[in-house]
Each structure stands twice: as structure tokens, then as C-alpha cells.
Amino acid sequence: MSSDPRLADGVIQSGPFSLQTGPMGVRVRVEGVVQGVGFRPFVHGLATGLGLAGRVGNDAHGVFVELEGGRGQIAEFLVRLERDAPPLAAIERVTVTSRTVRADGGFRIVASDPSGASRTLVSPDIATCADCLAELADPADRRYRYPFVNCVNCGPRLTIVRAMPYDRPLTTMAGFAMCDGCLAEYHDPADRRFHAQPICCPACGPTLRLAGAAGEPPSALAGAAGEPLAGAVRVLRRGGVLAVKGLGGYHLSVLAADEGAAAELRRRKRREDKPFAVMVADLAAARRLCAVDEVGAALLTDRARPVVLLPRRPDAPVAGAVAPGSRHLGLMLPYTPLHHLLLADAGAPIVLTSGNRSDEPIAYDDRDALERLGGIADAFLTHDRPIHLRADDSVVRPFRGKGMAVRRSRGHAPHPFTLAWEAPRRILGCGAELKNTFCLAKGRHAFVSPHIGDLEDYETFRSYVEGIEHFAALFDVRPEVVAHDLHPEYLSTKHALGLPDVELVAVQHHHAHIAACLADNGEHGRVIGVAFDGLGYGLDGTLWGGEFLLADLVAFERAGHLAPVPMPGGGAAIRQPWRMAAAYLDGEGEALAVARRNEQRWGQVSALARRGGRAAPLTSSAGRLFDAVAALLGVRDAITYEGQAAIELEQLADPAERGGYPAAVSRDGGVLVAAGSDLVRAAAADLAAGAAIPVISARFHNGVSDLIVRCCRMLRDGTGLTTVALSGGVFQNVLLLRRTVDRLGGAGFRVLTHSGVPANDGGISLGQVAVAAARDRLGDHSTGLSGTSR
């Protein structure tokens, strides 16, 4: 049998025991994601197979195991405990101590002990496994076509957990008493559902139903009696909008090829242009719509089942209203049995977009969903298993052989990030205003919430506050330190400032971006940080967004930035990118098409930009630079969602073009200042000369990339730093990111990019926590700024 080093020389990791030849006793503590993943049944099978006696149970710390038996069998148990753990488990630590032999005989699973401070981790929701899908499709199985089939290896987790430890009475399955068949499986050590907490079947529920827009039975739309799925498919085939209750909330669905239905969904949802996600039955269906390479296939079939942004095939049978003007589609595969059945019965791809109106949080409570979605959906395919925590779909893009998070939510949260050092005190990171997440930290664990959304909406802010309370209770994190953004008008900042009996740490927005990138990569050393985004509150009172920082987790120095330009009209310049074109052209460009399209206001806005002041605040934002070029090229004069102009500009770029526009870099008191206006003027000159718009877009992207590399070279010359961290929403632009990473690598830099948390503001809360933890570790308890501005 195998030996285990923790049993060597008479020592069991954290406790000594006497060398002996007879039976010995040990207590094993297992920490990590070990509840709700079939760990106790696994331990039971392992121990009984090795002839060991004892017991296993859940408690607030994770899983405890008490073992009695021969030394060799126990050593083998410890090796296989980690080597052969269930696929959903994530073991972080195993601690073994000696205990007295009790000679109880046999091995059993015991009732959970909920006492004590919670230290265990919670599993994300997991897509339906192959074994459950086989049962779903087997007419001889008692769970044939049952929409809620699950086992220890799949199904709902985070979204149904009310409290820890993870046992049925503490989940939203508490109201469903197990039938005799399910009880037998639950107590059978040889069964796949041995101690599976969400276990259920048609005899004991949950139950699917189809309801009309007002909650009544939709007799005119239903299929055969007692068959909600047949009625739901009829709704879709008649061009109707169907609300579908998923794991973390409701979705709105139409047939993806139905132009009229997709357009009507846009009108009702008040979502003018932002693409809808599309769910397809399998990889073969995905390949009929998009180019799916090996990386794309791995992301689509990942157990998290995220939405994956993939290149759209020109002949893809998808309505134009699904993703207007986009070269990509957001595809996902079914991740619940209900989705599998709906896709199979519909026989075609479906739109599956968040169940909300634009800017609202996804609906998850049944009564709230009927109220908020009643004017959008024609029917509701719903069920009686409550959702405790809302969680929207995660979104990823393939990049360099792996997924790059665009939105981190269902399937990934709340799996923790590991901080560089153990946090001395418990921390809350309040996040940003847009694409908000919050983050709670205890020890070395940082728990980033599922995607919350834009806090400008009251319902979203309420969801944010409720989510913090739920996570704080679930993970036993009552914050002592609260990190927040500098912007005084962010609701996340106001929430932080209103919390009693906590120590506040203000973290500059772009420092948080770079800290998030460091934490995402398990790094903590000083780097050249390039933070390019829409905007963030700067230390000098201006709006930053095109920043070159010398930073670690504790502090930063602003070593360079894009030259500030006015934002004529303030927030109006974000909603109307042509205003940024006017600001960058500085009173020129009247002969250009962008000026002619906006001739009634062009002169007035140009004058406003030249006057400056509060009506035209200065910004170094890279996002506004992209907006200016997008408007110049006629891509977008006004936007309907954040980042739209820049996203569509990237879509247009010719990937074969290698030329780039030059931009001057000067020094102001030792700080690099890059002239973004040079890029705008070069694009305007090319446009006037008749160059193709895809070529101009590519040359602009290449020019930005060259500018980044040149500034990083200059900073390396002065500091010796050779690692660059790229963060901020602009780096979700894969064309820019790929060119920049390639060129930095070619220049001898080591480059850090995001994967686990988004480069956009969805990662800010993790960065805030990383900064606060690092400062707290050094005993820097001042309420103030984590950086300097030169």
C-alpha cells in the first residue's frame, strides 16, 4: 500500500502519535469546496473499501473524518482522499491528528454539526452531468424527462443555499419531502445520489408548470393537458416570448431564427442594440452558427456552461435582431435538464437573455418575475423550487488557449480567489458603480459575488445590499475593513461610508484594476500597470482612464497617462461619442462627415470643449479616445449601452492590416504624456484620403498598441521593471489585447492579463480587497489613498 508523509516518523501533520502495530485512530479535517459535491459519500466508499471504521460529517469548517484501522490502510486512505476526490471538490487543506481508538465498528455518515464559525466553501451551480442526462433520455428510468434530475456531481448549489453547512434543510429544497424511492437512494452508499441534498423525482417534486402573463393557466397556448413543455414550445413556434425559470433567475426566450419575435423582444425589453445570447442543443448545433475551435468547444462544454463569444458564420440561421452589427454570437449549451428538454423539443436554437428590462437586475423571485416580466413575456415556463440567490449567466471570450472572463457569475461564483497573504482582518470590497460585484475576504480567501450590474437602478442596488448580507452570513465574514472607490457619487461608495463600526480604505479606481490583475494571477510584486477604461476618479480631481502606473498591492505612482481632453457635456459625451470627436479635433474637422451629421450642434459643442470648466471636465480616458474614432468613422454617434462604440469599432477592424498611426509621447515633470489626439488626426487624414474604414480601424488599434509598448519601454528604462499588468474594460477588446501582448512579449516583457475576473469593473471589488489586505498586513490603517500622483 502507499505511504503518506504525514504518517512518517510517528507524526501526523499537526499532532504526534505513538508508533504502534495494532489499530490506530486519526481525525481528518478536510477544508475547501467539500460540501455539496458528494464528498461524504466518497469518503464512506473509500473508508469501507479499505476496511476502516469510523464516521464522516459536515460542519462549519468543511468535512471531518474519524478513522480507525491499520496504519497502512489509513495511509492509503489519505493518499486516495486527495488523489481520487470527487470531480466537483476543491481540497485546500487536509489536517490529520491522532485520536483514541474507540472500537465502534463500521463506518457511517453522521448528522451535520452547524455550530461554530463557518470556514467551509460553497460550490457553484454545476451543469447537468452525463449520467443524469442518460437518465433524462431513458424511457425506462423513473426520472425520464424529469426537468430537475440531479446528483452529487451536478445541479443547483449556490443559488439554493440559505446557510451552511450544506444540508437539505438549509436549502430551498427543504419544502420537498423525499419519497421512498429518493430516500432509498439517499441512504444507499452504492448509489450516485447517496447524500445528494437536492435529490428529487416526479413523485416528490419540484414540479414544472406553464402560466400565462398574469399567472393564470394559458389555455390558449398550452399543449396537451399536463405537458407544460409542449405548451412552451407552442409559444415559441407561434413567435411568442417565453419566460423560463433557470438556476439563478428567469430568462426571456424566442426562436433565434425568428426575426419578428427577436425584434419584438427587443422592443418589449427596451434593449435596442446589445446582443442577445443564444442557447444551442450541442456542439454540432454550435458549429452551424459559429466557428468553434478546440478552445471554444472546451469553454462551451465546461461544467460552468458560460456564454462564449465566438466568431459568427456568415450563413448562420440567426435573426439579424439577435446580434445586430456584430461579427460574434454569444453561444451557450444547456446547463439544466429543463434547458435540455426545451432545446430538444423546440428543435432549434433559442434566444436566452436575462429576464429583466434593460438596466434592471435579473428577476428570480416568482411573484416579482410575474410583475416585472408580465408586460414582456407571453407565457412563463416556471416551477416551484425557490431560488435563494440570483445569478446571471457568466460570459467569456477565448484568448490564448483559455477563457477570458467578461462577466463572472453562475457556474464560477462563489469559488474563491487566493490572496497573496492572509488578511489580518475581515474585509468588504464594495466595487464600482457599473458592472458591479462586491467581494468579501477572510484569511486568504476572497469571495467575489456573482455579477450584480449597474447600481444606478434602485432594484439593482437593493440586490447588491441583500447580496452582501447573504454572503456575509454564508461565509461568516462580518467586515471590519471596508474598501471603496474614490468617486463620491458612486452608490457603492455611499454604501461604504454609511456602514457603522468599520475602518474605511479608499482605493483609487485604476490602482484597483491593476491590483485585480495581480490577484487574478496570484502576483503581488511591483509592476508597470496599464489601466485603460472608460473613466475613474483621479487623485487630482480629473477623470482618469488611460493610465500607466508603477504599482504593487499597497501603493502606486501615476507614471504616465493619455493627454487629458475635455468631455463636452460631461456624461452626454459618453452617450454621444461624436462629442468626443469634436473635442479631439479641437475646432477642426467641419468638412468631415461626423461634423455634417451633427452640424446643428458641432460648433456649439466644439466651443464648449475649448472653454472647458465643469461643463467639459478633463479626462485621460482611453475609452473616450475609442469613442472619438468610432464617431469619426461613422460607426456610432450615439450609444444604447456602455462601450458600444468601441465594441463595434473593434468588429470593423481588418485583422490583416499591420500598419499603425504614430503618437507623440512627452514628459511633464517626469510623467509620460501620450498624445491620443495624434491618433484621431491620423485617422481623420486617412478617412479624407479615401482609406477603407476597416483599414483605418485596424491602424488605430495598432497605433494604440504601439503607444502602450513605447511607454512601457520608457518606464522600464527608468525603473528596471519588466512585468506589465493590463487591466480595464478597454482590454476586453481582443484585437487590441492580442496585438499588445504580442508586442510587449516581443520587447522582452512578461505580461499579466485577466482570466478569472473581468478586466472591466467587474474585477474592481477583488482589487479593492487585495489592496486593503496588503495595507492591513503592513499595519497601514490610515483612512486615505493607496497611492500618489506626481
C-alpha positions, 0 to 999 in steps of 0.5 A: 500500500502507499505511504503518506508523509504525514504518517512518517516518523510517528507524526501526523501533520499537526499532532504526534502519535505513538508508533504502534502495530495494532489499530490506530485512530486519526481525525481528518479535517478536510477544508475547501469546496467539500460540501455539496459535491458528494464528498461524504459519500466518497469518503464512506466508499473509500473508508469501507473499501479499505476496511476502516471504521469510523464516521464522516460529517459536515460542519462549519469548517468543511468535512471531518473524518474519524478513522480507525484501522491499520496504519497502512490502510489509513495511509492509503486512505489519505493518499486516495482522499486527495488523489481520487476526490470527487470531480466537483471538490476543491481540497485546500487543506487536509489536517490529520491528528491522532485520536483514541481508538474507540472500537465502534465498528463500521463506518457511517455518515453522521448528522451535520454539526452547524455550530461554530464559525463557518470556514467551509466553501460553497460550490457553484451551480454545476451543469447537468452531468452525463449520467443524469442526462442518460437518465433524462433520455431513458424511457425506462428510468423513473426520472425520464424527462424529469426537468430537475434530475440531479446528483452529487456531481451536478445541479443547483448549489449556490443559488439554493443555499440559505446557510451552511453547512450544506444540508437539505434543510438549509436549502430551498429544497427543504419544502420537498419531502423525499419519497421512498424511492429518493430516500432509498437512494439517499441512504444507499452508499452504492448509489450516485445520489447517496447524500445528494441534498437536492435529490428529487423525482416526479413523485416528490417534486419540484414540479414544472408548470406553464402560466400565462402573463398574469399567472393564470393557466394559458389555455390558449397556448398550452399543449396537451393537458399536463405537458407544460413543455409542449405548451412552451414550445407552442409559444415559441413556434407561434413567435411568442416570448417565453419566460423560463425559470433557470438556476439563478433567475428567469430568462426571456426566450424566442426562436433565434431564427425568428426575426419578428419575435427577436425584434419584438423582444427587443422592443418589449425589453427596451434593449435596442442594440446589445446582443442577445445570447443564444442557447444551442442543443450541442456542439454540432448545433454550435458549429452551424452558427459559429466557428468553434475551435478546440478552445471554444468547444472546451469553454462551451462544454465546461461544467460552468456552461458560460456564454462564449463569444465566438466568431459568427458564420456568415450563413448562420440561421440567426435573426439579424435582431439577435446580434445586430452589427456584430461579427460574434454570437454569444453561444451557450449549451444547456446547463439544466435538464429543463434547458435540455428538454426545451432545446430538444423539443423546440428543435432549434436554437433559442434566444436566452437573455436575462429576464429583466428590462434593460438596466434592471437586475435579473428577476428570480423571485416568482411573484416579482418575475410575474410583475416585472416580466408580465408586460414582456413575456407571453407565457412563463415556463416556471416551477416551484423550487425557490431560488435563494440567490440570483445569478446571471449567466457568466460570459467569456471570450477565448484568448490564448488557449483559455477563457477570458472572463467578461462577466463572472457569475453562475457556474464560477461564483462563489469559488474563491480567489487566493490572496497573496497573504492572509488578511489580518482582518475581515474585509468588504470590497464594495466595487464600482458603480457599473458592472458591479460585484462586491467581494468579501475576504477572510484569511486568504480567501476572497469571495467575489459575488456573482455579477450584480450590474449597474447600481444606478437602478434602485432594484439593482442596488437593493440586490447588491445590499441583500447580496452582501448580507447573504454572503456575509452570513454564508461565509461568516465574514462580518467586515471590519475593513471596508474598501471603496472607490474614490468617486463620491457619487458612486452608490457603492461608495455611499454604501461604504461610508454609511456602514457603522463600526468599520475602518474605511480604505479608499482605493483609487479606481485604476490602482484597483484594476491593476491590483485585480490583475495581480490577484487574478494571477496570484502576483503581488510584486511591483509592476508597470500597470496599464489601466485603460477604461472608460473613466475613474476618479483621479487623485487630482480631481480629473477623470482618469482612464488611460493610465500607466502606473508603477504599482504593487498591492499597497501603493502606486505612482501615476507614471504616465497617462493619455493627454487629458481632453475635455468631455463636452457635456460631461456624461452626454459625451459618453452617450454621444461619442461624436462629442468626443470627436469634436473635442479631439479635433479641437475646432477642426474637422467641419468638412468631415462627415461626423461634423455634417451629421451633427452640424446643428450642434458641432460648433456649439459643442466644439466651443464648449470643449475649448472653454472647458470648466465643469461643463467639459471636465478633463479626462485621460480616458482611453475609452473616450479616445475609442469613442472619438474614432468610432464617431469619426468613422461613422460607426456610432454617434450615439450609444444604447449601452456602455462601450458600444462604440468601441465594441463595434469599432473593434468588429470593423477592424481588418485583422490583416492590416499591420500598419499603425498611426504614430503618437507623440509621447512627452514628459511633464515633470517626469510623467509620460504624456501620450498624445491620443489626439495624434491618433484621431488626426491620423485617422481623420487624414486617412478617412479624407484620403479615401482609406477603407474604414476597416483599414483605418480601424485596424491602424488605430488599434495598432497605433494604440498598441504601439503607444502602450509598448513605447511607454512601457519601454520608457518606464522600464528604462527608468525603473528596471521593471519588466512585468506589465499588468493590463487591466480595464474594460478597454482590454476586453477588446481582443484585437487590441489585447492580442496585438499588445501582448504580442508586442510587449512579449516581443520587447522582452516583457512578461505580461499579466492579463485577466482570466478569472475576473473581468478586466472591466469593473467587474474585477474592481471589488477583488482589487479593492480587497487585495489592496486593503489586505496588503495595507492591513498586513503592513499595519497601514490603517490610515483612512486615505489613498493607496497611492500618489500622483506626481 
